[in-house]
Amino acid sequence: MQIDSRITRAVAPLITECFSASGKKNNTVYPYSDDNDSDLTDSWEISLKEDFAKDRQSLARLLNDPKFAHGYIEVEESEAELVLRAVTEVRLFIRDVKLDAFGDEELETGDFSFSR
């Protein structure tokens, strides 16, 4: 896919910054922790960390591809789902950290002040 390179040049620094920062958060906490079944919790967290690392590696390859800066976005079909999951992580990070001053409705409708 090709997009206007002005867009990639404008958003790539933010995406890269947030990609790096979001990787420092621990997103692998088992939500149903059971002290009686620590093996299940450990197994789940190990599996999630492995999947998380694969997702992030796929997105890193995309962001580091020299073509990306020129508006060319190329993802192998086998990595498409991994990249989508990693981009979703970055999107949620941007929402929580960079856009926290805005309500969901404001962001969904675009009804907000740019000065904020």
SULSUL-V845328 format. One record per run of one state. SS is the DSSP state (alpha for helix, beta for strand, coil for the rest). FROM is the first residue (numbers start at 1). TO is the last residue. If there is no record, write none. Layout:
ss->SS from->FROM to->TO
ss->SS from->FROM to->TO
//
This chain:
ss->coil from->1 to->1
ss->beta from->2 to->2
ss->coil from->3 to->4
ss->alpha from->5 to->22
ss->coil from->23 to->37
ss->alpha from->38 to->64
ss->coil from->65 to->67
ss->alpha from->68 to->70
ss->coil from->71 to->71
ss->beta from->72 to->72
ss->coil from->73 to->76
ss->alpha from->77 to->97
ss->coil from->98 to->103
ss->alpha from->104 to->109
ss->coil from->110 to->116
//
